């Protein structure tokens, strides 16, 4: 394993063990639930928007290490972004994980989220990594019902 892969693995394990923004968010004005039936991951995402920006975000739920780490990294990445910026980041993240092997992606736009780029090599894990993001998308769009990765 390369040094970069080891660093990425360490970051993912840290976010799984010590997820940032974990818990329910008091005063949330948007909430969405997500479920990945393949892995059993579940998430509830709370947002507080102010003037079109994500002022605060938190998540609660259970899931595999990839799912929890992705949710934790996502909350850090979107806090303070406008809804439009968060949607663009959602699409960039999704494109990174669903790209063809060897196809490039915009690492600069993704910043720290690049640590999850290796998940693209494991198609079954892509749903774990994207669950929080699809749930964020649903919360921003105020879509009813539980988001499913299926």
N, C-alpha and C positions, 0 to 999 in steps of 0.2 A: 504494500500500500504506500502511495506517495505521501510526502509530508503534507501536501495540500489536502489530499483525501482524509488524512488523519485529523487535520485541523477541522475540516467540515464535519467529520463524524463527532468530534469533541463538542462542537457548537450545537449540533443536533441533540446530542445526549444531554448537554447542559440545559437546553430549552425544554426538553422533555422532563427532566428531574426538577427544574426550577422555572416553570412556565411564567412568563411575564404577563401581567394584566389578567391573571386567573381569578375568577370569582364572578359574582353578579355585580352589575353596575347600577347603583342607586341613581334614580333620575333619568334612566335611559328613555329615549323617545323612539327608538327602533329596536326590535328584537326579532331574531329569526332562529329557527332550529334546523339542524342538519343531521343526516344519518347516512352512513356508509354501510349497507347491508353485507358487503363482501367481508369487511374486517370487523364490523360491529361498532365502529367509531360513532360517537354521538357528540353533538356540540350545540350549545345555546350561545348565541352571540348577541351582546347588547351594545348599542351605540348611543352616543349623545351628540347630536348635530347642533351646530350654532352657526348661523350665517352661511350655510352651505358647506361647512367644514366639519370634519370628524374631530370633535373636541375631546372625546374620551371613548374608549372601547374596552370591552372585557369579554372573556369567554369562560364558560364552565362546561364540563363534560368529561367523557372518558374515551380513551382510544389508545391506539398504538403510539409508539415513540414518534414516528413520522408525522402522524396527525396532530399530536400535541405540540411538537416542535414547530410545525408549520403554522398552527394557530397562534402560538406565542410570537414567532417572528413576524407574522402578518399584523398582529396588533401593534407592534412597535413600528412597523413600516407605514401604516396608514394613519396613525394618530397625527392630527394636524393637517392632513391633506384635505383638499376639496373633494366633493363627491366625484367630480369628473376625473381628478387625478387618481383617486382610488380605483375607479373603473378602468382607467388606462393601465394601472399597475396590475389589476386583476387579469386583464387580457395579456399583458406581457408575461406574467407568471405562468398563466395557463399555456401560452405559446412555448415557453421554455420547457415545460414538462411534457408537452405532447409533440415536440418536434421530432423529426426523423433523426436516427443516429448520425452524429457528426454534423448535423445542421447547426449553424451558429444561432446565437440569441444575443439580446442586448444586455450584457452583464452590467454595464454602467447604469442603465435605467433601473435595474433590479437591486443594485447595491448588495446588502447583506443577504438578501434572499437567494443569491447565487449559490449559497451553501446547499440548497436543495436540488441543484441541477442534476446531480447524479441519480436522483429518483427516476428520471426519464428512462434510465436503463432497465427499470423494473416496472413494466406496465401495470401489474396488479397493485403497486404501491402509489401510482399516480393518483388514484382516487383518494387515498389516505391523505396525500399532501394537498390536494385541491379542495377537500371538503370544507375547510374553514373559509376558503376564498369564494366558493359557490354560495356559502351561507352569508358572507359579507355582501355579495352581489344581491342576494334576495332581500337582505335587510335594507340596503340602499334603495332598492326598487319597491320596497314595501310589498313584496310578493307574499301572498298567504300560503299556509301549509308548510310542511316539512320538506326541506331540500333533500333530495336523494342523489347519490352519485350514480345511480342506475338509470 
